[in-house]
Amino acid sequence: MPADALSDLLRTVRLTGAAYFEIAGREPWAVASPPRHLILPKILPNADHLIAYHVVTAGRCFATVGDGHPIALEAGQALVVTNSDPHTMSSSPGMCADPPMPDVLEVAAAANKPFCINLGEGPASTNLVCGYLACDARPFNPLLESLPPVIKAGDPAHDGAGWISQFIRFAVAEAAGKRAGSESVLTKLSELLFIHVVRRYLETLPPEHAGWLAGLRDPLIGKVMSMMHARPARDWTIDGLAREAGMSRSVLAERFAKLVGIPPMHYLAKWRMQVASELLTSGKTNLASIAADVGYKSEASFSRAFKKMAGVPPSTWRRQERPGG
């Protein structure tokens, strides 16, 4: 399976993580997720999408996302809420709780990570490492559209050999040691956790599943996507893509649209704008250079294409998305 397309996307959408909370719960306990608009600016200012995760390091608990049914979790398992929908973690199913007050979040953001939350009295029956990831949803992030609202991953900790169990050991050691650089280590661990969960979800997709991840898994379509990602400035045609991928034009067009949901050249246009948005945000090059980097022969044609997709001209996007904009 070509993996470069996934790596490229994760880089351009500025995926970044932050381990914020370590929860020790004494039954009965319940805690609700903080509002997205309070958490997101503290992780990645100007990003527009929030992902929450919870890893059970000891004991067991339940997660209720929105109006859904309670999800049972044991030590060694993780829950990823891909849209950061309102949710509650609790010792028993059906429990409710109020979200933390804004002043608690301010204290948590200023404190060393992870910020510890103790619920109830007596010995802890459940321990959680909870965190968030932020990324850009605009102008083009097909991964978010391919993921379900909730993903449960991992095996119970008694097996001890799974990746999530290893994550738990690393996270607990870093949290307890409070050594120099531990906050950065926890941040990277949360990013790795998300990538691992996405990989496992990809491996379990049924053959008939459609979407961006299904296209990525397909050997031929995944190869085409990787070629586009690797060389967005190339003057690609559907004939050229088909020839390099070793299939006919008609097979490529039909198979790509069936799996990914849009024609190959439409996907290329969207990907070019995603790459351009990342370059604009970084502020490293001028508009003419960015236009050339994504396959446009003139700044004017690039600006028209970018505005059509993003809703604003490139100069406005840069001003709005850069830190302090």
N, C-alpha and C positions, 0 to 999 in steps of 0.2 A: 504493500500500500504506500503510495507516495505521501510523505509526511511534510514536505516542504511547504505546501499550500497552507496547512494548519499553522506551522511556525510563522510563516509570513503574515498571516492574518493576525495572530496574537501579538506580533510585534507592531503592526501598523495601527491596531486599535488601542495601543498603550495599556495593555493589561498590567495591572499592579495590585498588590494585595496588602492587607494590613491585619495583623492578629490583634484584636482589641480586647477581648474578654476571656477570662478563665473563670468558669462558673463552678462553684461547689454547692450542690443542692442537698438539703436535708428535708426529708418528706414531712409534710406535703409541700411542694414548691412549684412555682410556675413563673415564667418570665416571658414578656412579649418583646418582639423585635422593635427597635427604635425606628422612627419614621425615616424614609429614604432621604428626604431633603435635609435632615440634620446630620446624617452619616456621610453622605457622598462628598461634600466639600472638604471634609477632614482627611479623606483618603487621596483623592485626585481632583483638585479644583479644576472645574471646567469640563470634566468628564460627565457623561450623561446616562450611564447605566451602572447599576449596582447589583452585585451578586453576593448572597450571604451563604456561609457554610457553618456547619456545626459538626464537630467530631467528638464522639463519646469516648472518653479515655478510661472511664471506670463506671461500673453500674449499668443502669438502663434508664430509658426515659421515652417520652412520646413527643412527636412534633405534629402540630396541626397548622396547616397552611390554608389561609383563607377560610372558606366554608367546607374544606375537604375533610375526609375521614382521618382520624389520628394514625400516625405512622410510628410503629414501634422501632426503637433503636437500641442496640446493645453495644457494649464496649468493643471497639474495633470497627465500628461502622460510622459512616459520614452521611450527612444530608446536605445537598447543595440546592439552594433556592435561587434559580437562575435569573428571576426577575425581581428578587428581593420583595416578593409579595408579603403582606402582613402575616406573621406567623407567631405561634406560641410554643415554647418548649416547656414541658411539665413532667412531673413525676407520675401522673396518672392521666388517662385520656379524658378529654372534655373539660379540662381546667382552663380558666381564663385569668388574664393578668393585664395590668395597664403598662404601656410602654414606659421606659425610663424617662425621667424629666430631663429637659435640656441641660440643666446644670450638672447632672451626672455625666452626660456625654462630654461636657467641657472638661470636667475633671479627668475623665478617662483619656481624652485626647492629649492632655498635658502630662499625664503620668507615664512612667516607664511601662512598656508593653511586656506581657499582657496585663491589663487592668483586672484585678480579681474582684469577683462579686460573690459574696457569701449569702446564701438564701436559707433561712431557718436556723435552728439551733441543734447542737449535738453533732455526732459524727456524720460526715458527708456520705450520702448513699449514691450520689451520681456526680461525676466530674466531666466537664465539657471544655473544649477549646473552641471558641467561636470567633469568627472573623469575617472580613468582607474583601471583595475584590471589586475594582472599578475598571471600566473600559469605555471606549467610545462606541456608541450605537450608530452614529451618523458619520459620513454619509452612507456607508455600506459595511454592514457586519452580518454576513449571512449565517455565521455560527449561532448567533443568538436566536435567529428564526428556526434553526434546526434542533434546538434543545427543548426538552419538555420543561414545564414550570418547576418541577421537582425531580431530583435524581438522588436515589439512595444507593450507596456503594459500600463495598468492604465486607469482610467476614468478621464474625465475632472474634474477640481478641485471644480466645484460647488457642487458636491456630498459630498465632504469633509470627507467621511467616509472610503475611500479606503486606503490601506496600503501606496500607493505612495504619497497620500496627507499627510499622517502622516510623511513619510520620508521627504517630503518637509518642513514641519513645524520644524522637528528636525534639518535638515540641515541648514535652514535659521537661526534658533536660535543659533546654534553653530557657524556659520560663523559670525553672528553679535556680539555675546557675546565675542568671542576671549578669553575664559576662559582657565585656565590651563587644558591641556589634550584634548582640542577641536580637535586637529589634529588627535589624536587617535580615538576619537569618530567618526569623519567624515570617517576615514578609515574603521572602523567597519560597519558604516552605508552603505558604498558602497558595502561591501561584502554581507550584509544582503539584499540589493536591488537586487543584482544579483541572490542570492538564491531564493528570492521571484519571480523574473521574470522566473527563470527556473521552479519553481513549477507551476506557472500559465500556462506556455507553456505546461508542462506535462499534466495538467488537460484538456487542449483543444485538445490534440492529437486525431485524429480520430481512431476508433477501428482497422482499417486495417493498421495503421502505424507500421513500423518495425524500429528497432534500439535499442541502449542501453537503452534509456529512456522508450521505449515500453516494454522492458524486465523488467525493474525496476517496472513499473506499474502493470504488470501481477502478480496476487497473488502467483502463484506457482513458476514462474521463478524468481520473485523478492525474494522469500524466499530462493531459491537455491543460488542466488547471495549473499544474506546477510550471508548465512552460510559460503560460500567461503571467504568472506571478514572478517568475525569474526574469523575464524580459518584457516588461510592460511597454517599453518605448519602441519595440520592434513593430514594423508595419505588418501586423498579422492579418491574414485572411483566413476564411474557414477552410479554403483549399490547402493553404500552407500548414495550418494546424492538423488537418486530417492526414496530410502526407507525412509529417514528422511523427504523428502518433501511430501510423501504420494502419489506417482505416479509411474507408471512403467518406467523401463529403456528406453523403446522405445519412450514413450510419452515425457519424459524429453529430450532425444536427439533431437527429431524432433521439439518440441516446442521451445527449447532453440535456436537451430540453425536458426529457422524461424524468431524469434523475435530479437535476439541479433546479428545474422549474422555469428557466429562461434560456433563450438561445445563446450560443457561445459568444458571439460578438457583442451581445448586450451585456453579458457577464464581464467581458473584457473592458467595456466602457465604464462599468461600475467599479471594477477593480482599479482602473487608472485613477478614478476620482478619489478612491480611498487612499491610494499611495500619495496622491497630490495633497490630500488633507493632512496627512502626517508630515509631509515636507513643509507645508505652510505653517503648521503648528510649531515645528522645530525652529523655524525662522532662519535656516541656514543658507538658503539660496533665494535668488530673486524669481519673479514670476516667469520670465523668459526661460530660465534654466529649468524650473519645475515643469513648464509646458513641454520642453524637449525631453525631460526625463520620463514623461508618461506618454510620449508618442504624438505630440501635437507640433505642427510645423510653425505655428504662430501663437503669440500670446493671446491675440484676440479670439482665435477659435477655441483655445483652451478655456479662456474666461467664460465664453458663452456656454460651453459644455458643462463647466463646473457649476455655474449659476443655475442651469437647467436642472441639475441633479440635487445640488445642495440648497438651493433656494436663495443663495446670496452670492455675490461675486467673491473671487478668491481673496481680494484685499480685505473685504469685510470679515470673511471667515478667519483670516489670520489675526485680525485685530480682536475678534471675539474669543477665539480659542486659546490664544497664548496667555500664559499666567499674567494676571493683572489686567487682562483685556476686558 
